[in-house]
Amino acid sequence: MILSKIKEYIVEDESELFAGSPEKLRATVLENLTIAIDEPIEDIIAIVSNLERANIAGEAVGLLVTKTGISGEDSETQVSDLLANLMHYCDVNDVDFQSALARGADNYQSELEGEQ
């Protein structure tokens, strides 16, 4: 239900989203999503640990396995298929996959350091 409400939400002035710092961008996006779904931000963003992040990623892998029927494959193959599909997604949506991958690696390192 939340996802369908988010999909319905349209940003009227995208220029406002890109003004200022990344922190302001994140805050603006969260505020807009909260308005769109009429729920508090705390209910939307509740990731507090790397285990929770891993569980969310596991849900993405699980969805891929369900949609593609690769349940008999090992975990590494499943993850590599997900990455390949993300590459296709990036191609279609004009996203630089290598840049996103590098940013993801930086985020991963920061999140590891944040739990120490």
Residue pairs with C-beta under 8 A, 6 or more apart in sequence:
2 37
2 39
2 44
5 36
5 37
5 38
6 33
6 36
6 37
8 36
9 32
9 33
9 35
9 36
9 37
11 17
11 32
16 28
17 25
17 28
17 29
17 32
18 25
30 41
30 44
30 45
31 41
33 41
33 44
34 40
34 41
34 44
37 44
46 52
47 53
47 56
49 115
50 111
50 112
50 115
53 111
60 82
61 75
61 78
61 79
61 82
64 70
64 78
64 81
64 82
64 85
65 71
65 73
65 78
68 81
70 77
70 78
70 81
73 81
86 97
87 97
89 95
90 96
90 97
90 100
91 97
